Amino acid sequence: MFRQLFEGDKVEKVRKSRVEINMTEGGLFGKIVAFTLPVMLSGILQLLFNAADMAVVGQFVSDQALAAVGSTNSLVNLVLNLFMGMSVGTGVVMSRCYGAKNKEYGEKVLHTSLPVAFISGIVVTIIGVSCCRQLLELMGSPDNVIDLSTEYLTIYFLGAPMNLVYNFGAAVMRSTGDSKRPLLYLTIAGVINIIVNIISVVVFKMGVAGVAYATIASQTISAVMVLFALRRKDGFVQFSWKKLRINKRALGEIVRIGVPSGIQGALFSISNMLIQSTINSFGDIAMAGNSVYSSLSGFIYTAMNSVSNAVITAIGQNLGARKLDRVKRAFWMCLGLTTAVGIIIGGLELLFARPLISIYNSNPEVMEIALIGLIIINSTYFICGAMEVVNFSLRGIGYSMTPMIIVLVGTCAFRIFWIYCIFPIDPTLQNIYLSYPVSWIVTLAVAFVTFLVLFRRLEKKMFQQTELQN
């Protein structure tokens, strides 16, 4: 695993960049925070733009339009996550290259990742457009919502190639510690998204189609800006159209780490789709309320997930530099940081819950359902954040299949069990939402013990390699 970073490719002296963060040297916590904040702001801005989509249709179209847009998240994630996991593989491999100062192989990883991203996007478009109606029917989408959801998804999936190109390119940039420029590009694209959104929905009365077209426009703009940024000569790696080709070794490493991550994301989405279909059975008001709660709680998840991005970058860079003491420190720092973030943001949302919910929709029934979800989820969401950090840390040290299996059993299978065995005892929305914190606790406990065991094994392996070299 480690020798490949140094064998067969030239290890070069890397020119220091103003935008990249080297986590292999100097104070670690400050660099983790400096990396995390732009990623957190990027995610929050993305959610604000998505919230603007929902607010526009909720206030200017109808409750059904709000339900149609909000209830498609689990389906979108199911189709996208399988391929989005590959960007995790790209980030892990590139961060190790950066830590090992292996620029030549890093450029092979870059020029392999981008064509893989575009091809994957085309596959997502084909699957999404051709299957979205059938999947919505399987989820039990109500008759007064399903046509609007199908219209939205059909257009949305057309933007998948640009969506994946941006995410793969951003993963490359973040793996070298550059989390500021993706934030800038996302901000610009998001502002354009809101402008197009308002014009298409409020002025031209395009409904959910206008929201979908605005999303495609913003995704395309962000992808183009990332490609231009990667062409600059002051970074660890530089993008060139002439070098675009798939390197077998780079692809193999990306697939080995990324595919289990993608499968995990897809399986996670399946369990969420099952929960969404159960919520759909309560009708469009429940769907609208759940959409509002999901959007608001998404801010907490995104903030915590930014810490997971930081831990995988910090661990990858220091593993490439063979500094296991800093790997361990990064793990504990990020575990504490994500817990603090989850508690603080979750508490603030609960404190201002009703005013926040009213931004989306003023229907009293919708507001009460959203409040139920926020109370149960926000008070326990920090557990999910800790779970994510541990699972990302496992990927960072090279174990991608392990967290996939843990999440499959501890989260996905457990939630399916809950829906079919626990939910019928008390068929309420509260009971559905309780499945989330219970599954997080189970998964976190198993993942934490697993990480400690595998990290100890990694320490022994690297010690033996060092002894042999000496």
Secondary structure, 3 states (H helix, E strand, C coil): CCHHHCCCCCCCCCCCCCCCCCCCCCCHHHHHHHHHHHHHHHHHHHHHHHHHHHHHHHHHCCHHHHHHHHCCHHHHHHHHHHHHHHHHHHHHHHHHHHHHCCHHHHHHHHHHHHHHHHHHHHHHHHHHHHHHHHHHHHCCCCHHHHHHHHHHHHHHHHHHHHHHHHHHHHHHHHHCCCCHHHHHHHHHHHHHHHHHHHHHHHHCCCCHHHHHHHHHHHHHHHHHHHHHHHCCCCCCCCCCHHHCCCCHHHHHHHHHHHHHHHHHHHHHHHHHHHHHHHHHCCCHHHHHHHHHHHHHHHHHHHHHHHHHHHHHHHHHHHHHCCCHHHHHHHHHHHHHHHHHHHHHHHHHHHHCHHHHHHHHCCCHHHHHHHHHHHHHHHCCHHHHHHHHHHHHHHHHCCCCHHHHHHHHHHHHHHHHHHHHHHHHHCCCHHHHHHHHHHHHHHHHHHHHHHHHHHHHHHHHHHHHHHHHHC
